[in-house]
Amino acid sequence: MSSWEQNVRKVTPYTPGEQPRGEQVIKLNTNECPYPPSPMVAEAINHGDKNRLRLYPDPEASELVSAIADYYHVNQNQVFVGVGSDDVIGMAFLTFFNSDKPVLFPDITYSFYDVWADLFQIDYVTKPLNQNFEIVTEDYLGENGGIIFPNPNAPTAVELGLTQIEEIVRSNQDVVVIVDEAYADFGDVTALELIEKYDNLLVVRTYSKSRAMAGMRIGYAIGNEKLIAAMKAVKFSYNSYTMNMTSIDAGVAAIMDDAYFQKIVSQILKTREQAKEKLSELGFTFTDSKTNFLFAKHNSMRAEVIFEELKKRNIYVRYFNKPRIDNFLRITIGTDDEMDKLYRVLKEIIAADTKLETDTE
Ligand SMILES: *Cc1c(COP(=O)(O)O)cnc(C)c1O
């Protein structure tokens, strides 16, 4: 090893789901929205004055902050925006998780949390979900250096009730509790209504899933103004101009078109409920999904085999070769046509497997 190599920061990066190219692919592996963003977004991108791109963008992204604040009926100084919620959560780790005590999060959860903790050299302890993949509230009531969990959780799709969230926030007022609500638009619960009551609660949201804009990279956090000011101080000590002009314009346009947003979310929920029926008929069981994906297990075929067989037929779902979840598939809800194709192909794969078994008997 060269001597400089000893001083390299050693990290194991986050592995995102594959982004296969090609028209034929049905992509149900990264929880993107199958529908395009609001037509107002295209309008905003195409019709902006290109000459102004010479200039730096507004470091505060005030127009976007203000649109988000209006939408949620909060003050502008209660909103922080970033380049996707990954940027927002990364900033939050850097800003709030500086205690000698370990940060807590579930053992099965968004697999970026331990990566940020390692990168920023933050000590952490994971708390096992119970048999039903639910967060055990009591595990989060002891001493700690901060807490983060997604609600609904990913990749399990299970939602924690507001009473339990409040108990965690209330019992941890000496640290910051971050609720990552990437999928909350598809669920029944949000912690947003607690932010006026608790100054230690930060709620993080994203445009990537429910607003069909993963490619624009917009995320935001809502919380007490002191939390937001602290995050801004860290952000402006690192890189001030992260939100580009086009994303700011597109983000404003999307949040203004609430009718379109409601329409695509309810369509996804409809398809999801249908998928629960169709996949049950094919021998799958799953958690009660409150997200835009199902976390499913088959009654006879191994998840990894189904994953590989689907991939051969250009259908991409997500498989995690990790303890406790290595026999589950995470299947993003696509359009009705995409899902119909999925059911047909699954039926074939399962029939072929059953035949193979009876033939060898
Ligand atoms: C998708 C996702 C994110 C990150 O989304 P961005 O595209 O960076 O906004 C964060 N948390 C969870 C739980 C997610 O599933």
The ligand as a Gaussian input file, in Angstrom:
#p B3LYP/6-31G(d) Opt

LIG

0 1
 C      -35.993000       6.749000      -2.485000
 C      -35.691000       6.999000      -1.045000
 C      -34.932000       8.091000      -0.621000
 C      -34.148000       8.970000      -1.555000
 O      -34.824000       9.613000      -2.476000
 P      -34.216000      10.780000      -3.340000
 O      -34.382000      10.347000      -4.740000
 O      -32.777000      11.010000      -2.970000
 O      -35.066000      11.936000      -2.970000
 C      -34.770000       8.301000       0.727000
 N      -35.310000       7.473000       1.631000
 C      -36.010000       6.406000       1.271000
 C      -36.563000       5.516000       2.314000
 C      -36.217000       6.125000      -0.075000
 O      -36.874000       5.036000      -0.431000

